[in-house]
Amino acid sequence: MQLPVRFVERLEAQLGAAEAARLAAALDTEPPVSIRLHPAREGGSGLLDRLGASAPVPWCAEGYCLKARPSFTFDPAFHAGAYYVQEASSQFVGRLLPADIAGRRVLDLCAAPGGKTTLYASKVGPQGLVVANEIDRRRVQVLADNLRKWGTGNAVVTCCDPQRMTGVDDRFDVVAVDAPCSGEGMFRKDDAARGEWSEAAVRRCAVRQEAILREAWRMLRPGGTLLYSTCTFNREEDEEQLERFVAQVGRELAEAPAVAVDAAWGIVAGRVGPFQTFRFFPHRTAGEGFFAAVARKAETAAPALRPPKAKRSPLAPLDRAAGEELGRWVCDASAMRFGLAGDTCYAWFAEQAEEVRRLSEQLPVIYSGVAMGQLFKGRLRPDAALAHFVGLERSALAAAELAEEEAVAYLRKQELPADRFAEGLNLVCREGRALGFAKRIGRRVNNLYPNERRILRSE
């Protein structure tokens, strides 16, 4: 599909005819493919060689560009959360985080499908917390699934219009707005984005972005960091959006520490008032079109705090025996807190457990921490999410190491050879990476991989 004529005309007015022509030509080339390794899981050169890594993503230590797009669907390492398929340009947001991000609280306000959320979750570590919000009920399930697979256990997934997120004013050290946009930066990889583009859509997106930024600002604590990003090129949704925001908040906005950018990366750095801005053009950088900006809320900014309304907590405590049973499934039980939501047991890191409880009283929480499973007669029947938890105590059960074709059969929920498994519950692994659970009963193996996640495609 050809680029929209009016889009090209606008590019020429914004960049000049020669630069616009180079960008338009780049948008008709093959889109690049990149991944980001999970820093807490085994990756190594073997995995990178198999995936066809060609070069590191220069602005992200865990990021790698690939020579071609492999079949991720049939790679057990992908299903084990060894890496996330994330566009290279968007990995740059990790460089915009504060240097002391470990242990901090981050709100990812427009989070699905979860690429940036998983990056933030790795950066804040077990003492930190990421609240990942998505307004779309279908997309929020994808977000929750990706966080389960990432397995850091330090995230809360909510489904809420930002205007209805009450009781969390001034709560976060970082608020990230990856704003819904006209998607011009996706024209190379998505014909649908080309077909849906219009100047009216640009204007609608700009209005929506402005409203989201207002809500983001009240939830950011004084001294906190604001990240704004889009995957579009036009100034209405990028620099002009920031100009309007600067005019609204005035001196309450301050500069963030300078972010170093190597000239060889091809990123176009700029400034809008206190905001540092970064533009990624496909004809200049090894990635798709992207715009990012960073600034701080001044320490002297007036608090936006509104007292939260008291609500009944959906989380219930567990008795000592239940806590001991859950504790044997994690590496450091003293670092965790356990509770019950519905009939499912959950675990949260101790440093943020109370904050998770407060958030659960204020917001519609879809998922939080790590789903441990259900208790039957005092024993845990583990949830599939527990297999991916980085803090899983593997000595709690037997491990079954499968060959490549057997691992794919497991992911399809097909029958498996009993001789690969110990009697009872097993952690199913490929190259040491956990995929899920299975239970052997005599010569029969119950494949416990979730039905909704099984591979349905043929080769």
N, C-alpha and C positions, 0 to 999 in steps of 0.2 A: 504494500500500500504506500502510495506517495505521501510525502510530508504535506500537511495542510498549507495551502498557498499563503494564507494570511499569517500563519506561524513563521514561514520563511521571511515574509516581508517585515515582520516585527523583529526578527533576528537581525536583519540587515540594518534596521534603524538603530538597534541596540549595540551591535558589535562592529558595524561596517560591512560592506559587501564582501571583501576578501575573507575576513574572519568568519563571517556567517556561512560562506560557501564551504570552508574547511569543516566547520561543525556539521553542516547538513550532509556533507559527504561521509563523515564519520558515522552519522546516524544510520547510514545504509550499509554499514559493514557488519560482520559477524560479532555478536556481543561477547565480551570476555566472561570467563567463569572464575570464581575465586571461592575459597573456603577460609574459615577461621578455626584453628585447632582448639580443643578444650584444654586449658592449661593444667587441669587436675587429672587428666587421663593420659594413658600411654598413646603417643602419636608416633613420633620418630620418623626416620628417613624411609623405612619400609613402607609405611602408609602413604607418605608423600610421593614416593616413587610409583607406587601402584596407582595412585590417583592422577599421575602425570603432572606433578607440580613443575612449573617452569621458572618461577622467581618468587621471592618473598613480596608481600605487600609492604612497601617501604615505610608506611606510617603506622603499621600494626605488627607487633612482634609475633603474634600467632597467625597472621594472615598469609595466604599463599595464592598466587595466580596459577591456574591450570592451563595446560596446552589445549585441551578440548574438554567438552562436557562429558564425563563418564556417566554410567548408569547408576546414579545414587540409590535408586529404588532397590537395587539388588546388592547393595554393599552393606554387609552386617555392621561394619564400623560406623556407618552413618546412622543406622537404627540404634546403635549402642551409645550414641551421643559423643563419639570421639571427635566430631567436628560439626560445624554449622555451615551450611552453604549460604554465604553472605557476600553481597556485592562489595567490591573492594573499596569504592569511594565511601560507602556508609560506615566502614570500619574506622574511619577517621574520627568519629565522635569520641572514641576512647582517649584520644590525645587532648580533648577539650575538658576532660574531667579534672577536678582539683588534684594536686599532688598528694594530698592526704585523704584520698577517697576511701581507703580501707576503713571499714567500720561505720561509714556514713549511710544516710538514708536518701534514696533516689526515687523520684516519681517519674515514671515513663508514661506520659499522659496519653499518647496515641500509639500503643505498643505493638499491636499485631503486625506481622506474624511472630515477632519475637527476636529478630536478629540483634537489634541494639539492646534489648532487654537482657538477653543472655550474656552479652558483653559486659553490661553494667553489673550483673550478678557476679560474674567472675572478678570484676575489679573491686567491689565492696567487700568481698570475702565473707566468711561465716559470722563475723561480728556485725556486718552491715545488713541492710535490707533494701530490696527493690520492690516498689509497688508498681505493678504493670496494669495500666487501665486501657480498656478497649470498649468502645460504645456499641460495636456491632456484635450481636449475640452469636452469630456463626463464626466470625473471626476470633472471638474471645476463646472459643474452644480450641482452635488451632494454637493460639498463644499458650494456653494452659498445657496442652500436650507437648509443645516444644520445651517449656520450662520443666515439665516432669522428666523429659528425656535428658535435658541438660543436667539436672540432678544436683544443683548446688544447695537446694533446700532453704534458700534465703530470700524467697520472693513471695509476694501476695498478688494474686490476679483478681482484678475487679472489673465489673461491667457497669459503667455509669456515664451519663452525660457529665462532662466536667462542671457544668453549672450546678449540678445536684450533688457534687462532692462536698458535703458539709462536715464540719467538725474537724477538718484537717488543715486549717489555716496556719501559716507559718511553721509547718511541720517538717519540711524537707530541706536537706542540705543542697540537693541538686534537683531541679525540675527540667526534664527534657521534653520538648515539643517537636516530635517528628510530624509536622503538620500535614493533614490531608491536602493534596494539591492537584494541579492540573496535569501532572505526570509527564511533562515534556522531556525530562531526563530519561524516561523509560521508552522513548520512541524507537530506540534501536532494538529492543528485545520484546516489544509488545505492540503488535499492530492495533489491538483494541484501543490502546491509549491514543494512537494517532486518530482513529475513527471517532473517538469521544471528545476530542479537543475542540474548543471554541473559545472565542474571546469572552463570551458570556460565562463559560465555565471558569475561566481565569478570575473574573470578577466575583463570582459566587465563592470560589475558594478563598479569595482574599478576605471577604467579609467573615467567613467562618474562622479563618486563622486568627483574625483580630480578636474575635470573641474567646477563642481558646487561650490565647496569650494572656488576656485579662485574668482568666481563671487560674492559669499557671502562676501568675505573679502573686496572687494572694496566698497560694499554698507554699511559696518559697520563703524560707526564713530570712531575716536580715543577715547579710553576709553570705548568703547562699549563691549558687551558680545557676544561671539560666542558659540552657542550650536550645537553639532553634534551628530546625533543618527542614528542607524540602528536597524533592527530586524533580525540580523544575528550573527553568532558565530565566523566566521573565522577572523584571524588577518589581512588578506589582505585588508578587507573592514573596519576594526576597528583600531587597534593600528598601523598597518603599514601605513594606510592611514594618520593617524595623524603624524607619523614620517616623511613622505614625506612633509606634510604641514609645519611642524616645520622647516624643512630644507629649504623650499622655502622662508618663511617670516622672519625667524631669530629673531632678537631682537625686531621686531615690535609686537611680541606675548608676553603676560604677564599672570601671574597667576590671576585667579579670587579668590574672597574670599572663604575660605574653606567651603565645604559643609559637614555637619555632617551626618553620616550614623550609625544607630544603628546596632550593630553586630547581633542582633536577626533577622534582616530583611533578612539576607542571601545574601546580595549584595556583590559582589567582587569588592572592590575599588582598584584603581591603579593610575598610573601616566605615562604620555608620555610627557616629557619636562614640559612646563607650564600647560598642560592639566591635569585636574583631570578626571579620567575615572571610569565608573561604569558598571559592567557586571551583568546581570540578567540571571541566569540559572534556567530552570523549576524544576530541582530536588533540588534547594536550596531556591527559592523564590516563593511566591504565585502569579505567573504571567508567561507570556510567555517569550521566549528569547528576550533579548533587550540589546543594548549597548548605552551608552550615555557619552558625554564628554563636558567639559566646560573650556573656557579660555577667556582672554580679549585681545583686541587690545590696545597696549600701548598708553598712552596719547601722547607720542612723535612720534607716527607713522606718516609717511608722508601722507598728504591728497591725496586721489585718485580722487579728484573732477575734473570732466570734465563738462564744461558749457553745460547746457541743450539746446537743440534746441527749439526755440519758436514754439508752436503749438496752434491751435485754441482750446479753451476750449469747451468740449461738454456740459457743464453745463450753464444754463441760469438763470438769476435772476427772481424772482416773484414780482408782484406788492404788494402794501400794503394790499389790500383787500384779495388777495390770502394768504398772510402771516398770516393775522388774522384768516382766516378760518382754516388753518393748525394748527395754534397755539392753538386753542381750543381742539385739539385732543391729546395734550401732556401735561404732568404734569407741566413742567416749560418751557414755550415758550421762555423766555428770555435766556435760556441755549442752545437754538437750533438755527440753521440757515437753511433756506429752499431754495430749488432751483428746477430747472426743467431739466430732462434729457429725451430727446424725448418728449413723452406726459405724462410722469409720474413724479409726485412731490416726492422729497426726502427730508429727514431731516438729519442733521449732528450736532453733538455736537460742540458748538461754538469754543472750544479750538483747534479743529483739522479741522474745516471747510475749512480754507484756504489751509491747507496741502492736503486735499482731492481734492481740485480744481487743485492744482499743479500736483498731481499724475495723475489726469484724463487727463491732457494735455500731460503727458509723457508716460503713459502706457495704454494698452488695458484693461480698467476697465469693468468687468462684472456686478458688484453690489457694492454698497457702502452705508454706513449709514443705514437708514431704508426707504424702499419704502412706502410712505404715500398713494399713489393712484392717481387718476385722478380727475380733477376739471370739473364739469358740471354745468353751470349756477351759478357759484360761490360757489357750494357746493362740498365737497369731497366725491367721491366714493372710499372707502378705499381699499387698496391693502391687500391681505391676510397677508402679512408680518407685517402690523401694529398691528394686533391682538396679535402678540408675542412680541412686543416691550415692554421692561421693563418700559419705560417711558410713556406708553399709559395712557391718562386721561380717566378712565372708566366712569366717569360721563357724558362723551360726548354722550353716547348712552345707550339704555337699555341693560341689560344682561339677557340671558336665561340660567338657570341652568338645565342641562339635567341629567337624570339617566344614569347608565353605558351603558345599551343596546341602549339607544337613542343616546348617544355620539358616539358609534361605528357606528350606522346607519348614523349619520351625516358624519363621516369620510369615509363612503362608498358612500357618496352623494345620499343617499336614501331619501325617503319622510319622513317628520317629522310632528308630531301633532301640529296644529296651536295654540292650547291653551297653549303651553309652551312659546310662544313668544308674545311680545308686537307688536302693529302695527308699521310697518316701520323697520328700520335697528336694528339688535340685535348683541351683542357680544355673541357668543356661548361658554358656559363654562361647565366644569365638575369638581366638587369639587373646584370651584372658579378659575380654571386654564383655560385660554383662548385657544380655539381651532381654532377660525376663526369667520366668519360673516355669518349671514343669514338675509333675509328680508321677513317680513310677509306682505302680501297684502290681506286683508280680511281673507278668510279661506284657503289661499294658502301660503306656505312657500317656498321661493326661497333659495335653499341650495347653498351658495357661496363658498364652499370649493373648492380649485383648482382641476381641473380634473386630472392633472398630479400627484397629491399627494394622490388621493383617495385609500382606501384599496381595493385591487382586490382579495386577497386570501380568500379562505373559511377557516372555523375554522380548 
